[in-house]
Amino acid sequence: MKTLIKNAILLDMVGETPNIRKTDILVNDKIIEKIESKIDENADEVIDAKEMIVMPGLVNTHTHLAMSIFRGYKDDRKLMDWLENAIFPVEDKLRPADIYWNSLLSCIELIKSGTTTFNDMYFRMDKTIEAVEKSGMRGVISWCITDDSIKDKPEMTRKYFNKYNYKDSKIKVYVSAHAPYSCNPETLKLCVDLAKELNTGIHIHLSETMDEEKTIRERYEQSATEYLNDVELFDVPVVLAHGIYISDSDLEIIKNIKGGISHNPISNCKLSSGICNVTKLRENGINVGIGTDGIGSTTTLDMFEEMKMAAYLQKVNTMEPTSINAYQILKMATIEGAKVLGLENEIGTIEVGKKADIILIDNNKTHLYPENDICANLVYSANGADVDTVIIDGKVVMRDRKILGIDEDEVKEKVDKIVKRLL
Amino acid sequence: MKTLIKNAILLDMVGETPNIRKTDILVNDKIIEKIESKIDENADEVIDAKEMIVMPGLVNTHTHLAMSIFRGYKDDRKLMDWLENAIFPVEDKLRPADIYWNSLLSCIELIKSGTTTFNDMYFRMDKTIEAVEKSGMRGVISWCITDDSIKDKPEMTRKYFNKYNYKDSKIKVYVSAHAPYSCNPETLKLCVDLAKELNTGIHIHLSETMDEEKTIRERYEQSATEYLNDVELFDVPVVLAHGIYISDSDLEIIKNIKGGISHNPISNCKLSSGICNVTKLRENGINVGIGTDGIGSTTTLDMFEEMKMAAYLQKVNTMEPTSINAYQILKMATIEGAKVLGLENEIGTIEVGKKADIILIDNNKTHLYPENDICANLVYSANGADVDTVIIDGKVVMRDRKILGIDEDEVKEKVDKIVKRLL
């Protein structure tokens, strides 16, 4: 199967500064085979990308797909009130089939707003994997382990790791330790050992709130980062979600990790968690990707909204408008996110030999006009609705904003029944 | 001319809490004549609003329409570097016809993202008015006065005030004093006298940056607010744009103003100006509307983006998620914005007798599903592209996202020529 993209305005996300050029792109099966100004070759499908910006699919480095039913549910509350009185009681009642339909709804929203890869931590991930395979997305999956819910999760992690541990698999299985405050040293050690055994990484929440840091200090007389370091969690690749309250001495530890930090600006604002100092992390050479968190806390999975917010927050938090620029934000949402997930050799840029995870953005919109700076337009003016076509692993999964191979109305009907039953 | 909107999901924005109901709405000429569950009446146009949220048009309380060509232009810079090396040299070269086309481009973007009323301060506003009349929008217009550019502006203000000072006029003319740091007491006194003479209001920037407060204190040994109070500027209705560095003693003055404050969250972040304490202003009974500022600083005129940002910033700045909720944000963007502009008797809610400034939002989108909380969905998940139909002063100006009566391609071509000549 060959797909030829003609007349693209390509933003390849390869260099330290933007490289934008008119070109054709040939995709052969899963791989980007050729990027040349004019490609005359027979292809099974030809996509005319005139007036389209072509760039790598966005990488969402932290989310919980199955939480889609919680959009706006008992919103604008204090975190613990919201969790204990809105979310937890309902989560206990979620059935395996619910996880499937909720996850599929999230996949649709992700694809429609230009995301091709995500990193998810939740429970009954076997059902999420089914939805992800149905959608055609690429994802990192992990079964969330806490002291109170270990049960069969290591075994499921091992089973699904082995199932998807083959060349060119779109599903990658990580180990998930929920957070320093919900995992004691024994639980964390179990996670580290499992990750080492499988030669995979760990997905964990870290330093999301000031309270969390306080709890850990009271309990272990050290910071959350030091606590994780002591149980040798950083021996394996990690995705650290949030990372807001990282001190200078924590930074010395985190500087040396494999993987990186997932910055979730909207969730962090909406839950009044705080502002992550992304500028400082990046200056210290740490990979920082962008994540949406679950719909429950952010109400949206649109990575364009997260990109805006990531830029605005850094500029106002540092009181320095040059602290981050639009291209750097786009890098965080693509290749740097890929690095956080250890996928930088497969995705995150448009280069010959990489997997064809490609999005086409309709540039013929009034709000993207004039085009003084395409990167500024993409970050500060575009939104998910401008994404026209999405290709994942060489396969077209959305064309002219129509999701292929999924009956959207059916998904909504199914989710509607879950909402009526539970909320 | 009668327009009947059938089967609407109406969010009228009248009460202190959301009132959402299924209903029909009859518009007679410029006015909302009837809101009833079933209206059987002959109308010239019937709009089926099934699966549409119907709400008042958004009110943008501070912008500079003619700056549309600066979208993304020399972006991500320090404020003074950007102003002195990017914006000012080009502004000096803007021709009257440029102001027309640039303003018309902004009107298109505003309408396409659901804004029906704006408040603009710039120069050659006669040309902006032409564009606004072409677009069908409602607006408050003012000729920006500084010490260095008084010239014919009082005369133009007087002339156009009289021209548009008739019943049911969609154009309202204000006096504009640029800012405390660019207007000495004599200039401000001239503005106050002119506003009193015409019985109109004053549009002014106030406390946008810390530097501005410092400058005023060095110059007049008082705060910017005290300085304006001393020249009796608050004798007339005012729109105070930004209002970031307002002290507790300033608050005592501002509590008593007519009009209100225009909060511009994206501009304030993007230029690293700071965060306005909207929560505190509202607790003190001050009207706070939302504004986009010019495209130069925000890169977008989409009020849905500003609503998100206004909510996120308050929640993270106060570290209290309950500091503001989605409905309060929607009020700021509609009826409270109308109050800031002194238009609350005409627009800002959907009520019988009010002007028909109405937007229809397509609720049949995956990212607005499920509907646990329509207000949360509108603020945290919707964006301008979800606006389907826009009615201003009883006239349909956008239908199925197509702007009526303006050739969008012509506007882009004209602006393109201006961009090529100047940037």
Chai-1 contact restraints between the chains, C-beta under 6 A:
chainA,res_idxA,chainB,res_idxB,connection_type,confidence,min_distance_angstrom,max_distance_angstrom,comment,restraint_id
A,I69,B,P370,contact,1.0,0.0,6.0,A-B,restraint_1
A,R71,B,P370,contact,1.0,0.0,6.0,A-B,restraint_2
A,G72,B,N372,contact,1.0,0.0,6.0,A-B,restraint_3
A,G72,B,D373,contact,1.0,0.0,6.0,A-B,restraint_4
A,G72,B,A376,contact,1.0,0.0,6.0,A-B,restraint_5
A,G72,B,N377,contact,1.0,0.0,6.0,A-B,restraint_6
A,Y73,B,N372,contact,1.0,0.0,6.0,A-B,restraint_7
A,D75,B,D373,contact,1.0,0.0,6.0,A-B,restraint_8
A,D75,B,A376,contact,1.0,0.0,6.0,A-B,restraint_9
A,D76,B,N325,contact,1.0,0.0,6.0,A-B,restraint_10
A,K78,B,P321,contact,1.0,0.0,6.0,A-B,restraint_11
A,I108,B,T366,contact,1.0,0.0,6.0,A-B,restraint_12
A,E109,B,T366,contact,1.0,0.0,6.0,A-B,restraint_13
A,E109,B,H367,contact,1.0,0.0,6.0,A-B,restraint_14
A,C269,B,Y312,contact,1.0,0.0,6.0,A-B,restraint_15
A,C269,B,K315,contact,1.0,0.0,6.0,A-B,restraint_16
A,C269,B,V316,contact,1.0,0.0,6.0,A-B,restraint_17
A,K270,B,K315,contact,1.0,0.0,6.0,A-B,restraint_18
A,L271,B,P321,contact,1.0,0.0,6.0,A-B,restraint_19
A,S272,B,K315,contact,1.0,0.0,6.0,A-B,restraint_20
A,S272,B,V316,contact,1.0,0.0,6.0,A-B,restraint_21
A,S272,B,M319,contact,1.0,0.0,6.0,A-B,restraint_22
A,S272,B,E320,contact,1.0,0.0,6.0,A-B,restraint_23
A,S272,B,P321,contact,1.0,0.0,6.0,A-B,restraint_24
A,T299,B,A376,contact,1.0,0.0,6.0,A-B,restraint_25
A,T299,B,Y380,contact,1.0,0.0,6.0,A-B,restraint_26
A,T299,B,S381,contact,1.0,0.0,6.0,A-B,restraint_27
A,T300,B,S381,contact,1.0,0.0,6.0,A-B,restraint_28
A,Y312,B,C269,contact,1.0,0.0,6.0,A-B,restraint_29
A,K315,B,C269,contact,1.0,0.0,6.0,A-B,restraint_30
A,K315,B,K270,contact,1.0,0.0,6.0,A-B,restraint_31
A,K315,B,S272,contact,1.0,0.0,6.0,A-B,restraint_32
A,V316,B,C269,contact,1.0,0.0,6.0,A-B,restraint_33
A,V316,B,S272,contact,1.0,0.0,6.0,A-B,restraint_34
A,M319,B,S272,contact,1.0,0.0,6.0,A-B,restraint_35
A,E320,B,S272,contact,1.0,0.0,6.0,A-B,restraint_36
A,P321,B,K78,contact,1.0,0.0,6.0,A-B,restraint_37
A,P321,B,L271,contact,1.0,0.0,6.0,A-B,restraint_38
A,P321,B,S272,contact,1.0,0.0,6.0,A-B,restraint_39
A,N325,B,D76,contact,1.0,0.0,6.0,A-B,restraint_40
A,T366,B,I108,contact,1.0,0.0,6.0,A-B,restraint_41
A,T366,B,E109,contact,1.0,0.0,6.0,A-B,restraint_42
A,H367,B,E109,contact,1.0,0.0,6.0,A-B,restraint_43
A,Y369,B,K412,contact,1.0,0.0,6.0,A-B,restraint_44
A,P370,B,I69,contact,1.0,0.0,6.0,A-B,restraint_45
A,P370,B,R71,contact,1.0,0.0,6.0,A-B,restraint_46
A,P370,B,V419,contact,1.0,0.0,6.0,A-B,restraint_47
A,N372,B,G72,contact,1.0,0.0,6.0,A-B,restraint_48
A,N372,B,Y73,contact,1.0,0.0,6.0,A-B,restraint_49
A,D373,B,G72,contact,1.0,0.0,6.0,A-B,restraint_50
A,D373,B,D75,contact,1.0,0.0,6.0,A-B,restraint_51
A,A376,B,G72,contact,1.0,0.0,6.0,A-B,restraint_52
A,A376,B,D75,contact,1.0,0.0,6.0,A-B,restraint_53
A,A376,B,T299,contact,1.0,0.0,6.0,A-B,restraint_54
A,N377,B,G72,contact,1.0,0.0,6.0,A-B,restraint_55
A,Y380,B,T299,contact,1.0,0.0,6.0,A-B,restraint_56
A,S381,B,T299,contact,1.0,0.0,6.0,A-B,restraint_57
A,S381,B,T300,contact,1.0,0.0,6.0,A-B,restraint_58
A,N383,B,N383,contact,1.0,0.0,6.0,A-B,restraint_59
A,A385,B,A385,contact,1.0,0.0,6.0,A-B,restraint_60
A,K412,B,Y369,contact,1.0,0.0,6.0,A-B,restraint_61
A,V419,B,P370,contact,1.0,0.0,6.0,A-B,restraint_62
